[in-house]
């Protein structure tokens, strides 16, 4: 697997990468960032940083689905929320309304 393919695969699984100087910052679901994957990232760190620096910045969409606590399913493309529990719009509105009612008492 090439480094670019590895990065695309991890990105699709909700892993985010950033480069700060000589440091490679990695964040993502623990179920994805296994010891084996972390070892692979460490071994490929110089190549990952080179790949990262030569790739122009662009919006990356990661298509994934969420299921809200109410049971509604919805699609999303924001890479930062892949694998995280996200309430649907209806539940967010309900929470907002309940918060307003709680403050008015």
C-alpha positions in Angstrom: 0.0 0.0 0.0 1.4 3.4 -0.9 1.6 6.2 1.6 -1.1 8.2 -0.2 -3.4 5.2 -0.2 -2.8 4.6 3.5 -3.6 8.3 4.3 -6.8 8.2 2.2 -7.9 5.0 3.9 -7.3 6.4 7.4 -9.0 9.7 6.5 -12.1 7.7 5.3 -12.1 6.0 8.7 -12.1 9.3 10.6 -8.4 9.8 11.2 -7.1 13.3 11.0 -3.4 14.2 10.4 -1.6 17.5 10.7 2.0 18.5 10.4 3.7 21.0 12.7 7.3 21.4 12.0 8.8 17.9 12.3 5.9 16.5 14.3 3.1 14.4 12.8 -0.1 14.9 14.8 -2.6 12.1 14.6 -6.2 11.9 16.0 -8.9 9.4 15.4 -11.0 6.6 16.7 -9.1 4.2 19.0 -10.6 1.3 17.0 -8.8 2.5 13.9 -5.5 3.7 15.5 -4.4 0.2 16.6 -0.8 -0.5 17.7 -0.1 -1.8 14.2 -1.4 1.3 12.5 0.5 3.6 14.8 3.7 1.6 14.2 3.1 1.9 10.4 2.6 5.7 10.8 5.8 6.0 12.8 7.7 4.0 10.2 6.4 6.1 7.4 6.5 9.4 9.2 9.2 11.1 6.9 7.3 10.0 3.8 4.0 11.1 5.2 5.4 14.5 6.0 6.8 14.8 2.5 3.5 13.7 1.0 1.6 16.2 3.2 3.8 19.1 2.4 3.7 18.6 -1.4 -0.1 18.1 -1.5 -1.9 21.4 -2.0 -4.4 22.2 0.7 -7.9 21.4 -0.3 -11.3 20.4 1.2 -11.5 16.7 1.9 -14.9 15.2 2.1 -15.3 11.9 4.1 -18.7 10.4 3.3 -20.1 8.6 6.3 -23.4 8.0 8.1 -24.6 8.9 11.6 -27.5 7.5 13.6 -28.9 9.9 16.2 -30.0 8.9 19.7 -33.6 9.2 18.4 -32.9 6.6 15.7 -32.8 8.9 12.7 -30.1 8.2 10.2 -28.4 10.9 8.2 -25.4 11.3 5.9 -22.5 13.6 6.5 -19.2 14.6 4.8 -17.3 16.4 7.5 -14.1 14.6 8.3 -13.9 15.9 11.8 -17.0 14.1 13.0 -16.6 10.7 11.4 -17.1 8.0 14.1 -18.4 10.5 16.7 -22.0 10.6 18.0 -23.8 13.5 16.4 -27.4 14.5 17.2 -29.7 15.1 14.2 -31.1 18.6 13.5 -34.5 17.7 15.1 -32.8 16.6 18.4 -30.6 19.7 18.4 -33.7 21.9 18.1 -35.4 19.9 20.9 -32.3 20.4 23.1 -32.2 24.1 22.3 -35.9 24.5 23.1 -35.5 22.6 26.4 -32.6 24.8 27.3 -34.6 28.0 26.7 -37.5 26.7 28.7 -35.2 25.6 31.6 -33.7 29.1 31.7 -37.1 30.9 31.7 -38.3 29.3 35.0 
